[in-house]
Every structure is written in structure tokens, then in C-alpha cells.
Amino acid sequence: MTKPNLAAHARRIALLLLIAACSPTPTGPAPADINDPAATLARLASEPEGPGRKPLFIALRRAPAERALPVLESGLASPDPALRSAAALATGRRSDGATLAPTLIVLATGDADSSVRVAASRGLANLRHAAAFVPLQHNLSHETAIVRLAALRALARIDATQAAALPELARLQLDPDNRVAAAATKIARGIAPH
């Protein structure tokens, strides 16, 4: 490099270093806050599936009932399917989530959005809510395979013995969706589906 080019190059490097020094430092996502369940639920609804959701679920599980349950109840009634799904999953992870189980049953069996039905079924499975067993059986005939699969898994988790005796299992073992057929076969054999 010639002297004028070297000087110009040094000025560019100095300018880049100055810009980098003045730029805000990326901090990453804010930690989940057990004292702000509404913000945590909103973050959970926008967070893609994966390990990033775990601290959010933990915060919602540990949040005091007087703060968390009203937020979860509101989330279950939201017009946003992502928020309903997140609230259903979070409700299923709380020890006091059974208080909202009737709403989860309604969502699992009647919501127009399949992802909400799946999340509510998973929430009921985590709670092992026995009163959900009969209503969830209606989803075994749902047109969407993922809803049928979620219902099968939930029923097996709620009561494995009763699930293994379901007459629908013979039909579901021949389901066109391989995941549903495999889960039905496992349940009929007394093996917990994953």
C-alpha cells in the first residue's frame, strides 16, 4: 500500500472501531420474570419451539397463583391462537393448572385452530386430568392427523390402561398418518407413545 492508501485505510479502521464502541451491546433476551406473567406469556407465544421456551415455562410455573392464573385464563380466551396455545401449555405445567382444566377441555375439543387443540390436549395430558378422558376421545376422529395424535398421546398419559382398551385403536392402527398409526399400535400394546 502506498502512504496515502495506508492513511485512508487507518482512518477507515478508526471509524469502524468508533462505530463499534458507540453501538449498544447486544444483551440477548431479557430473563423470564415470575413477577410479570403477562409479559412472560406474551414472550412464550412469540418464541419458536425449542430450548428458548424452557425458562419462560419455568417462570410461569413458579409465578404466584394470584398473578399467573388470571393471566393464563385471559390467554386461554385470547383471539390470538398463538397466545391460546402458549397459555394452554403453560397451564398444563402448573400444579394448580387443574383449576383451568374445564377451559382446556373446551379448547382441546372445540377450538377451530388445530395448534390450539394440540396444545390444550398436551396441557390436559400434563395435568393427567381424568375428566378430560371422555371428551378427548372425540378428537380421535378429527380430520387433522396432529389433533388425532395429540389426543392419543393425552389419553395414554391420562390413563394408559383405559386408553389401551379403546375400541378406536383398531381403526387408528390403520390411520393414513404413520405417526398416528404407530402411536395407536404402541398404546394397544401397552407402550407409552412419545
VOZA-796765 format. One record per residue: residue in three letters; y, z, x of N, C-alpha, C in turn. Coordinates in steps of 0.1 Angstrom, whole numbers, padded with zeros to 4 digits, always signed. Example, Ala and Ser with C-alpha at 12.3 -4.5 7.8 and 13.67 -1.06 7.14 Angstrom:
# VOZA-796765
+-----+-------+-------+-------+-------+-------+-------+-------+-------+-------+
|   r |  n.c2 |  n.c3 |  n.c1 | ca.c2 | ca.c3 | ca.c1 |  c.c2 |  c.c3 |  c.c1 |
+-----+-------+-------+-------+-------+-------+-------+-------+-------+-------+
| ALA | -0057 | +0078 | +0132 | -0045 | +0078 | +0123 | -0033 | +0078 | +0132 |
| SER | -0022 | +0071 | +0128 | -0011 | +0071 | +0137 | +0000 | +0079 | +0129 |
+-----+-------+-------+-------+-------+-------+-------+-------+-------+-------+
//
This chain:
# VOZA-796765
+-----+-------+-------+-------+-------+-------+-------+-------+-------+-------+
|   r |  n.c2 |  n.c3 |  n.c1 | ca.c2 | ca.c3 | ca.c1 |  c.c2 |  c.c3 |  c.c1 |
+-----+-------+-------+-------+-------+-------+-------+-------+-------+-------+
| MET | -0012 | +0000 | +0008 | +0000 | +0000 | +0000 | +0012 | +0000 | +0009 |
| THR | +0022 | -0007 | +0004 | +0035 | -0007 | +0011 | +0043 | +0005 | +0008 |
| LYS | +0053 | +0008 | +0015 | +0061 | +0020 | +0013 | +0067 | +0021 | -0001 |
| PRO | +0073 | +0010 | -0006 | +0078 | +0010 | -0020 | +0067 | +0013 | -0030 |
| ASN | +0056 | +0006 | -0029 | +0045 | +0009 | -0038 | +0039 | +0023 | -0037 |
| LEU | +0039 | +0028 | -0025 | +0034 | +0042 | -0023 | +0044 | +0052 | -0030 |
| ALA | +0056 | +0050 | -0029 | +0066 | +0058 | -0036 | +0065 | +0057 | -0051 |
| ALA | +0063 | +0045 | -0056 | +0061 | +0043 | -0071 | +0049 | +0050 | -0076 |
| HIS | +0038 | +0048 | -0068 | +0025 | +0055 | -0071 | +0027 | +0070 | -0072 |
| ALA | +0034 | +0076 | -0062 | +0036 | +0090 | -0061 | +0044 | +0095 | -0073 |
| ARG | +0054 | +0087 | -0077 | +0062 | +0090 | -0089 | +0053 | +0090 | -0102 |
| ARG | +0045 | +0080 | -0103 | +0036 | +0079 | -0115 | +0026 | +0092 | -0115 |
| ILE | +0021 | +0095 | -0104 | +0012 | +0107 | -0104 | +0020 | +0120 | -0107 |
| ALA | +0032 | +0121 | -0102 | +0040 | +0133 | -0105 | +0043 | +0133 | -0120 |
| LEU | +0046 | +0122 | -0126 | +0049 | +0121 | -0140 | +0037 | +0125 | -0149 |
| LEU | +0025 | +0120 | -0145 | +0013 | +0123 | -0152 | +0010 | +0138 | -0151 |
| LEU | +0012 | +0144 | -0139 | +0010 | +0159 | -0138 | +0020 | +0167 | -0146 |
| LEU | +0032 | +0162 | -0147 | +0042 | +0169 | -0155 | +0038 | +0168 | -0170 |
| ILE | +0034 | +0156 | -0175 | +0030 | +0154 | -0189 | +0018 | +0163 | -0191 |
| ALA | +0008 | +0164 | -0183 | -0004 | +0172 | -0185 | +0000 | +0187 | -0185 |
| ALA | +0010 | +0191 | -0177 | +0014 | +0205 | -0177 | +0021 | +0209 | -0189 |
| CYS | +0028 | +0199 | -0195 | +0036 | +0202 | -0208 | +0028 | +0201 | -0220 |
| SER | +0016 | +0195 | -0220 | +0008 | +0193 | -0231 | +0001 | +0206 | -0235 |
| PRO | +0000 | +0208 | -0249 | -0007 | +0220 | -0253 | -0022 | +0220 | -0248 |
| THR | -0027 | +0231 | -0244 | -0040 | +0233 | -0240 | -0050 | +0232 | -0252 |
| PRO | -0060 | +0223 | -0252 | -0069 | +0223 | -0264 | -0076 | +0237 | -0264 |
| THR | -0076 | +0243 | -0276 | -0082 | +0256 | -0278 | -0096 | +0255 | -0285 |
| GLY | -0099 | +0244 | -0291 | -0112 | +0243 | -0298 | -0109 | +0250 | -0312 |
| PRO | -0120 | +0250 | -0320 | -0118 | +0255 | -0333 | -0115 | +0271 | -0333 |
| ALA | -0108 | +0275 | -0343 | -0105 | +0289 | -0344 | -0118 | +0296 | -0348 |
| PRO | -0119 | +0309 | -0343 | -0131 | +0316 | -0347 | -0132 | +0319 | -0362 |
| ALA | -0144 | +0320 | -0368 | -0145 | +0323 | -0382 | -0140 | +0337 | -0384 |
| ASP | -0134 | +0339 | -0396 | -0127 | +0352 | -0399 | -0134 | +0358 | -0411 |
| ILE | -0140 | +0370 | -0409 | -0147 | +0376 | -0421 | -0136 | +0381 | -0430 |
| ASN | -0124 | +0383 | -0426 | -0113 | +0388 | -0435 | -0106 | +0377 | -0443 |
| ASP | -0110 | +0364 | -0440 | -0104 | +0353 | -0447 | -0115 | +0343 | -0452 |
| PRO | -0123 | +0348 | -0462 | -0134 | +0340 | -0467 | -0130 | +0326 | -0472 |
| ALA | -0118 | +0325 | -0478 | -0114 | +0312 | -0484 | -0112 | +0302 | -0473 |
| ALA | -0105 | +0306 | -0462 | -0103 | +0296 | -0451 | -0117 | +0293 | -0444 |
| THR | -0126 | +0303 | -0443 | -0139 | +0300 | -0437 | -0147 | +0291 | -0446 |
| LEU | -0146 | +0293 | -0459 | -0154 | +0284 | -0468 | -0148 | +0270 | -0467 |
| ALA | -0135 | +0268 | -0467 | -0129 | +0255 | -0465 | -0133 | +0248 | -0453 |
| ARG | -0134 | +0256 | -0442 | -0139 | +0250 | -0429 | -0153 | +0246 | -0430 |
| LEU | -0161 | +0255 | -0436 | -0175 | +0252 | -0438 | -0177 | +0239 | -0446 |
| ALA | -0169 | +0237 | -0456 | -0171 | +0225 | -0464 | -0167 | +0212 | -0457 |
| SER | -0159 | +0213 | -0446 | -0155 | +0201 | -0439 | -0163 | +0200 | -0426 |
| GLU | -0171 | +0210 | -0422 | -0178 | +0209 | -0410 | -0191 | +0201 | -0412 |
| PRO | -0194 | +0192 | -0403 | -0207 | +0184 | -0405 | -0219 | +0193 | -0402 |
| GLU | -0230 | +0189 | -0407 | -0243 | +0196 | -0404 | -0244 | +0198 | -0389 |
| GLY | -0249 | +0210 | -0385 | -0251 | +0212 | -0371 | -0248 | +0227 | -0367 |
| PRO | -0249 | +0229 | -0354 | -0247 | +0243 | -0350 | -0232 | +0249 | -0352 |
| GLY | -0223 | +0240 | -0354 | -0209 | +0244 | -0356 | -0207 | +0252 | -0369 |
| ARG | -0217 | +0251 | -0378 | -0216 | +0258 | -0391 | -0221 | +0272 | -0390 |
| LYS | -0229 | +0275 | -0380 | -0236 | +0288 | -0380 | -0226 | +0300 | -0380 |
| PRO | -0215 | +0300 | -0371 | -0206 | +0311 | -0371 | -0198 | +0312 | -0385 |
| LEU | -0197 | +0301 | -0392 | -0190 | +0301 | -0405 | -0199 | +0308 | -0415 |
| PHE | -0212 | +0305 | -0415 | -0221 | +0312 | -0424 | -0222 | +0327 | -0421 |
| ILE | -0222 | +0330 | -0408 | -0223 | +0344 | -0404 | -0210 | +0351 | -0409 |
| ALA | -0199 | +0346 | -0407 | -0186 | +0352 | -0412 | -0187 | +0354 | -0427 |
| LEU | -0191 | +0344 | -0435 | -0192 | +0345 | -0449 | -0202 | +0356 | -0453 |
| ARG | -0213 | +0357 | -0446 | -0223 | +0366 | -0449 | -0218 | +0381 | -0447 |
| ARG | -0210 | +0382 | -0436 | -0206 | +0396 | -0433 | -0193 | +0400 | -0440 |
| ALA | -0186 | +0390 | -0446 | -0173 | +0393 | -0453 | -0176 | +0404 | -0464 |
| PRO | -0166 | +0413 | -0466 | -0168 | +0423 | -0477 | -0170 | +0416 | -0490 |
| ALA | -0178 | +0421 | -0499 | -0182 | +0415 | -0512 | -0169 | +0413 | -0520 |
| GLU | -0160 | +0423 | -0520 | -0148 | +0422 | -0528 | -0139 | +0410 | -0525 |
| ARG | -0141 | +0405 | -0512 | -0133 | +0394 | -0508 | -0142 | +0381 | -0509 |
| ALA | -0154 | +0382 | -0505 | -0162 | +0370 | -0504 | -0167 | +0365 | -0518 |
| LEU | -0172 | +0373 | -0526 | -0178 | +0369 | -0539 | -0169 | +0361 | -0548 |
| PRO | -0156 | +0366 | -0550 | -0147 | +0358 | -0558 | -0144 | +0344 | -0552 |
| VAL | -0144 | +0343 | -0538 | -0141 | +0331 | -0532 | -0153 | +0321 | -0534 |
| LEU | -0165 | +0327 | -0532 | -0177 | +0319 | -0534 | -0179 | +0314 | -0549 |
| GLU | -0175 | +0323 | -0558 | -0176 | +0320 | -0572 | -0166 | +0308 | -0575 |
| SER | -0154 | +0309 | -0569 | -0145 | +0299 | -0571 | -0149 | +0286 | -0565 |
| GLY | -0156 | +0287 | -0553 | -0161 | +0275 | -0546 | -0172 | +0268 | -0554 |
| LEU | -0180 | +0276 | -0561 | -0191 | +0270 | -0569 | -0186 | +0263 | -0581 |
| ALA | -0173 | +0266 | -0585 | -0167 | +0260 | -0597 | -0158 | +0249 | -0593 |
| SER | -0156 | +0246 | -0580 | -0147 | +0236 | -0575 | -0150 | +0222 | -0580 |
| PRO | -0140 | +0214 | -0582 | -0142 | +0200 | -0585 | -0147 | +0192 | -0572 |
| ASP | -0146 | +0198 | -0561 | -0150 | +0191 | -0548 | -0164 | +0194 | -0545 |
| PRO | -0173 | +0183 | -0545 | -0187 | +0186 | -0543 | -0190 | +0192 | -0529 |
| ALA | -0182 | +0189 | -0519 | -0184 | +0195 | -0506 | -0182 | +0210 | -0506 |
| LEU | -0172 | +0214 | -0514 | -0169 | +0228 | -0515 | -0180 | +0235 | -0523 |
| ARG | -0185 | +0229 | -0534 | -0196 | +0234 | -0542 | -0208 | +0236 | -0533 |
| SER | -0211 | +0226 | -0525 | -0223 | +0227 | -0517 | -0222 | +0238 | -0506 |
| ALA | -0210 | +0239 | -0500 | -0208 | +0249 | -0490 | -0209 | +0263 | -0496 |
| ALA | -0203 | +0265 | -0508 | -0204 | +0278 | -0515 | -0218 | +0281 | -0519 |
| ALA | -0226 | +0271 | -0523 | -0240 | +0274 | -0527 | -0248 | +0278 | -0515 |
| LEU | -0246 | +0271 | -0504 | -0254 | +0275 | -0492 | -0250 | +0289 | -0487 |
| ALA | -0237 | +0292 | -0487 | -0232 | +0305 | -0482 | -0236 | +0316 | -0492 |
| THR | -0237 | +0313 | -0505 | -0241 | +0323 | -0514 | -0256 | +0327 | -0512 |
| GLY | -0264 | +0317 | -0509 | -0278 | +0320 | -0506 | -0280 | +0328 | -0493 |
| ARG | -0270 | +0329 | -0485 | -0272 | +0337 | -0472 | -0267 | +0351 | -0473 |
| ARG | -0262 | +0355 | -0485 | -0256 | +0368 | -0486 | -0267 | +0377 | -0494 |
| SER | -0268 | +0389 | -0490 | -0277 | +0399 | -0496 | -0273 | +0401 | -0511 |
| ASP | -0260 | +0400 | -0514 | -0256 | +0402 | -0527 | -0254 | +0389 | -0535 |
| GLY | -0259 | +0378 | -0529 | -0257 | +0365 | -0535 | -0264 | +0363 | -0548 |
| ALA | -0274 | +0371 | -0551 | -0281 | +0371 | -0564 | -0272 | +0373 | -0576 |
| THR | -0261 | +0379 | -0574 | -0251 | +0381 | -0585 | -0246 | +0367 | -0590 |
| LEU | -0246 | +0357 | -0581 | -0241 | +0344 | -0585 | -0253 | +0334 | -0587 |
| ALA | -0265 | +0339 | -0587 | -0277 | +0331 | -0589 | -0277 | +0323 | -0603 |
| PRO | -0272 | +0329 | -0614 | -0271 | +0321 | -0626 | -0263 | +0308 | -0624 |
| THR | -0252 | +0309 | -0617 | -0244 | +0297 | -0614 | -0251 | +0288 | -0605 |
| LEU | -0258 | +0293 | -0595 | -0266 | +0284 | -0586 | -0277 | +0276 | -0594 |
| ILE | -0283 | +0283 | -0604 | -0293 | +0276 | -0612 | -0287 | +0265 | -0620 |
| VAL | -0275 | +0267 | -0625 | -0268 | +0256 | -0633 | -0265 | +0245 | -0623 |
| LEU | -0260 | +0248 | -0611 | -0257 | +0237 | -0602 | -0270 | +0230 | -0597 |
| ALA | -0280 | +0237 | -0595 | -0293 | +0231 | -0590 | -0299 | +0222 | -0600 |
| THR | -0297 | +0225 | -0612 | -0304 | +0217 | -0623 | -0295 | +0208 | -0631 |
| GLY | -0282 | +0209 | -0629 | -0273 | +0201 | -0638 | -0261 | +0195 | -0631 |
| ASP | -0259 | +0197 | -0618 | -0248 | +0191 | -0612 | -0250 | +0176 | -0610 |
| ALA | -0239 | +0168 | -0612 | -0240 | +0153 | -0611 | -0242 | +0149 | -0597 |
| ASP | -0238 | +0157 | -0587 | -0239 | +0153 | -0573 | -0252 | +0158 | -0567 |
| SER | -0260 | +0149 | -0561 | -0273 | +0153 | -0556 | -0272 | +0163 | -0544 |
| SER | -0261 | +0162 | -0536 | -0260 | +0171 | -0525 | -0257 | +0185 | -0530 |
| VAL | -0250 | +0187 | -0541 | -0248 | +0200 | -0546 | -0261 | +0205 | -0552 |
| ARG | -0269 | +0197 | -0559 | -0282 | +0202 | -0564 | -0291 | +0207 | -0552 |
| VAL | -0291 | +0199 | -0541 | -0299 | +0203 | -0529 | -0294 | +0216 | -0524 |
| ALA | -0281 | +0217 | -0522 | -0275 | +0230 | -0516 | -0278 | +0242 | -0525 |
| ALA | -0277 | +0240 | -0538 | -0279 | +0251 | -0547 | -0294 | +0255 | -0547 |
| SER | -0303 | +0245 | -0546 | -0317 | +0248 | -0545 | -0320 | +0255 | -0533 |
| ARG | -0314 | +0251 | -0522 | -0316 | +0258 | -0509 | -0311 | +0273 | -0510 |
| GLY | -0299 | +0274 | -0516 | -0294 | +0288 | -0518 | -0304 | +0297 | -0526 |
| LEU | -0309 | +0291 | -0537 | -0319 | +0299 | -0545 | -0331 | +0302 | -0537 |
| ALA | -0336 | +0293 | -0529 | -0347 | +0295 | -0521 | -0345 | +0306 | -0511 |
| ASN | -0333 | +0306 | -0505 | -0330 | +0317 | -0495 | -0330 | +0330 | -0502 |
| LEU | -0325 | +0331 | -0514 | -0324 | +0343 | -0522 | -0338 | +0347 | -0527 |
| ARG | -0347 | +0337 | -0527 | -0360 | +0339 | -0534 | -0359 | +0344 | -0548 |
| HIS | -0350 | +0338 | -0555 | -0347 | +0342 | -0569 | -0357 | +0338 | -0579 |
| ALA | -0365 | +0347 | -0583 | -0377 | +0344 | -0592 | -0373 | +0337 | -0605 |
| ALA | -0362 | +0341 | -0610 | -0357 | +0335 | -0623 | -0354 | +0320 | -0622 |
| ALA | -0353 | +0315 | -0610 | -0350 | +0301 | -0607 | -0362 | +0292 | -0608 |
| PHE | -0374 | +0298 | -0607 | -0386 | +0290 | -0606 | -0388 | +0280 | -0617 |
| VAL | -0388 | +0285 | -0629 | -0390 | +0275 | -0641 | -0379 | +0265 | -0641 |
| PRO | -0366 | +0269 | -0641 | -0356 | +0258 | -0641 | -0357 | +0248 | -0630 |
| LEU | -0360 | +0252 | -0618 | -0361 | +0242 | -0607 | -0372 | +0232 | -0609 |
| GLN | -0382 | +0235 | -0617 | -0393 | +0226 | -0619 | -0388 | +0213 | -0626 |
| HIS | -0377 | +0214 | -0633 | -0371 | +0202 | -0639 | -0367 | +0192 | -0628 |
| ASN | -0363 | +0196 | -0617 | -0359 | +0187 | -0606 | -0371 | +0180 | -0600 |
| LEU | -0383 | +0184 | -0603 | -0394 | +0177 | -0597 | -0396 | +0162 | -0602 |
| SER | -0389 | +0159 | -0613 | -0389 | +0146 | -0619 | -0375 | +0139 | -0617 |
| HIS | -0367 | +0145 | -0609 | -0353 | +0138 | -0607 | -0355 | +0125 | -0600 |
| GLU | -0346 | +0116 | -0603 | -0347 | +0102 | -0597 | -0344 | +0102 | -0582 |
| THR | -0337 | +0112 | -0577 | -0333 | +0112 | -0563 | -0344 | +0120 | -0555 |
| ALA | -0349 | +0113 | -0545 | -0360 | +0120 | -0537 | -0356 | +0133 | -0530 |
| ILE | -0344 | +0133 | -0525 | -0339 | +0145 | -0518 | -0338 | +0157 | -0528 |
| VAL | -0335 | +0155 | -0540 | -0335 | +0165 | -0550 | -0349 | +0170 | -0553 |
| ARG | -0358 | +0161 | -0555 | -0373 | +0165 | -0557 | -0378 | +0173 | -0545 |
| LEU | -0374 | +0168 | -0533 | -0379 | +0175 | -0521 | -0373 | +0189 | -0520 |
| ALA | -0360 | +0191 | -0523 | -0354 | +0204 | -0523 | -0360 | +0213 | -0533 |
| ALA | -0363 | +0208 | -0545 | -0369 | +0216 | -0555 | -0383 | +0221 | -0551 |
| LEU | -0391 | +0212 | -0545 | -0404 | +0215 | -0540 | -0403 | +0226 | -0530 |
| ARG | -0395 | +0225 | -0520 | -0393 | +0235 | -0509 | -0388 | +0248 | -0515 |
| ALA | -0379 | +0248 | -0524 | -0374 | +0260 | -0530 | -0385 | +0267 | -0538 |
| LEU | -0392 | +0260 | -0546 | -0403 | +0266 | -0554 | -0414 | +0272 | -0545 |
| ALA | -0417 | +0266 | -0534 | -0427 | +0271 | -0524 | -0421 | +0284 | -0518 |
| ARG | -0409 | +0284 | -0515 | -0403 | +0296 | -0509 | -0401 | +0308 | -0519 |
| ILE | -0398 | +0304 | -0531 | -0397 | +0315 | -0541 | -0410 | +0321 | -0544 |
| ASP | -0421 | +0313 | -0546 | -0434 | +0318 | -0550 | -0444 | +0308 | -0545 |
| ALA | -0450 | +0309 | -0534 | -0459 | +0299 | -0528 | -0472 | +0298 | -0536 |
| THR | -0477 | +0309 | -0542 | -0489 | +0308 | -0549 | -0487 | +0301 | -0563 |
| GLN | -0476 | +0304 | -0569 | -0473 | +0297 | -0582 | -0470 | +0283 | -0579 |
| ALA | -0463 | +0280 | -0568 | -0460 | +0266 | -0565 | -0472 | +0258 | -0563 |
| ALA | -0482 | +0263 | -0556 | -0494 | +0256 | -0553 | -0502 | +0253 | -0565 |
| ALA | -0500 | +0260 | -0576 | -0507 | +0258 | -0589 | -0499 | +0248 | -0598 |
| LEU | -0488 | +0243 | -0594 | -0480 | +0234 | -0603 | -0488 | +0221 | -0606 |
| PRO | -0489 | +0217 | -0619 | -0496 | +0205 | -0622 | -0489 | +0193 | -0617 |
| GLU | -0476 | +0193 | -0615 | -0468 | +0182 | -0610 | -0472 | +0178 | -0595 |
| LEU | -0479 | +0187 | -0588 | -0482 | +0184 | -0574 | -0491 | +0172 | -0573 |
| ALA | -0500 | +0169 | -0582 | -0509 | +0158 | -0581 | -0500 | +0145 | -0581 |
| ARG | -0491 | +0144 | -0590 | -0482 | +0132 | -0591 | -0473 | +0131 | -0579 |
| LEU | -0468 | +0143 | -0574 | -0458 | +0143 | -0563 | -0465 | +0139 | -0550 |
| GLN | -0478 | +0142 | -0549 | -0485 | +0138 | -0536 | -0486 | +0123 | -0535 |
| LEU | -0483 | +0116 | -0546 | -0483 | +0101 | -0546 | -0469 | +0096 | -0546 |
| ASP | -0459 | +0104 | -0544 | -0445 | +0100 | -0545 | -0442 | +0089 | -0536 |
| PRO | -0433 | +0080 | -0540 | -0430 | +0069 | -0531 | -0422 | +0073 | -0518 |
| ASP | -0416 | +0085 | -0519 | -0409 | +0090 | -0507 | -0419 | +0098 | -0499 |
| ASN | -0421 | +0095 | -0487 | -0431 | +0101 | -0478 | -0428 | +0116 | -0476 |
| ARG | -0415 | +0120 | -0476 | -0412 | +0134 | -0474 | -0417 | +0142 | -0486 |
| VAL | -0414 | +0137 | -0498 | -0418 | +0144 | -0510 | -0433 | +0145 | -0510 |
| ALA | -0440 | +0134 | -0508 | -0455 | +0134 | -0508 | -0461 | +0143 | -0498 |
| ALA | -0455 | +0144 | -0486 | -0460 | +0153 | -0476 | -0458 | +0168 | -0480 |
| ALA | -0446 | +0171 | -0485 | -0443 | +0184 | -0489 | -0453 | +0189 | -0501 |
| ALA | -0455 | +0180 | -0510 | -0464 | +0183 | -0522 | -0478 | +0185 | -0517 |
| THR | -0482 | +0178 | -0507 | -0496 | +0179 | -0502 | -0497 | +0193 | -0495 |
| LYS | -0487 | +0196 | -0487 | -0487 | +0209 | -0480 | -0487 | +0221 | -0489 |
| ILE | -0479 | +0220 | -0500 | -0478 | +0231 | -0509 | -0491 | +0232 | -0517 |
| ALA | -0497 | +0221 | -0520 | -0511 | +0221 | -0527 | -0521 | +0228 | -0519 |
| ARG | -0520 | +0226 | -0505 | -0529 | +0232 | -0496 | -0526 | +0246 | -0492 |
| GLY | -0515 | +0251 | -0497 | -0510 | +0265 | -0494 | -0503 | +0266 | -0481 |
| ILE | -0497 | +0255 | -0476 | -0490 | +0254 | -0463 | -0475 | +0253 | -0467 |
| ALA | -0467 | +0261 | -0461 | -0452 | +0261 | -0463 | -0446 | +0248 | -0458 |
| PRO | -0439 | +0240 | -0466 | -0433 | +0228 | -0461 | -0420 | +0232 | -0453 |
| HIS | -0416 | +0224 | -0444 | -0404 | +0226 | -0436 | -0393 | +0218 | -0441 |
+-----+-------+-------+-------+-------+-------+-------+-------+-------+-------+
//
